[in-house]
Amino acid sequence: MKACGLSDLFLPDRRTFDRRLKTIATDIKERISMMGNLFVLQELVKPYILAVDSTLLKANKGHVWHASSMKEGIIPRSGIDTDARWGFSQTRGWIFGYKLHMVSSTDSTVVPLAADVTTANIPDNQVYPELMTSSSCLSPEIIRKTHFMVADPGYDDQSLYDSSLNMGFQLVCPVRRYRKTPEERLKLVDFYESSLGQVVYSKRGISIEPLIEHIKSVFRIDPVPVRGYDRVRGIVLLAVLLYQILVYYNCKVQKDGPRRTIKYLIGC
């Protein structure tokens, strides 16, 4: 406790920590962005190809609020997180809870560069613009050095392709060719099907997907350990920031892979 600047005699009440957790999320989000920029400035990662993705997180203790009861405003039992919402995953089906959105590097050191949390019902394509342009997300320095952003079909949106090009990089999603595919989408198809497009897109499966699962496993945030959007956002973003700090530590002092001793460092 003394190392944290706290006295054994005057330890803050649990409710004090709880109140702070509700308001700290935006501050943590900004620090995640700062750490991401630090990785790039010190050339610990190369942002030539980045990846963006999201993952659904179950609500606290797995308690759900069924849509029919939600519509009528009926809370069937205590312990239900009334801030959580339903979201659909192609691999996991319907999940009641929240969603972690993340941008990561894809080279030998895979680390989060920006992140945010929403309720599970928010589509990925709605969060993408803020992850790219918000001052508390990807920094201009990272954007300037980025050439490609790889993503799953949830980001297949013409407005996102256009905004990405305006920022100086290309958004790469799996795009299929159909009989009446518009000309502007044919260009996307041609690149995705090209040898370069396949090499670029292959980075996604070996970077952000295992990274997200690793963070969820190490910090045990699925299901989330708290209730309420502000608390969930704070605790999940704190896990992302702590992961960045541990990877940074490993990059500076470890000879082995930067992710290898993460669990050891936090006592898992």
Buried (B, 14 or more C-beta within 10 A) or exposed (E): EEEEEEEEEEEEEEEEEEBEBBEBBBEBBBBBBEBBBBBBEEEBBBBBBBBBBBBBBBBBEEBBBEEEBBEEEEEEEEEBBEBBBBBEBEEEEEBBBBBBBBBBBBBEBBBBBBBBBBBBBBBBBEBBBBBBEBEBBBBEEBBEBBEBBBBBEBBBBEEBBEBBEEBEBBBBBBBEEEEEEEEEBEEBBEBBEEEEBEEBBEBBEEBBBEBBEBBBEBBEBBBBBBBBBBBBBBBBBBBBBBBBEBBBBBBEEBEEEBBEBBEEBEEE
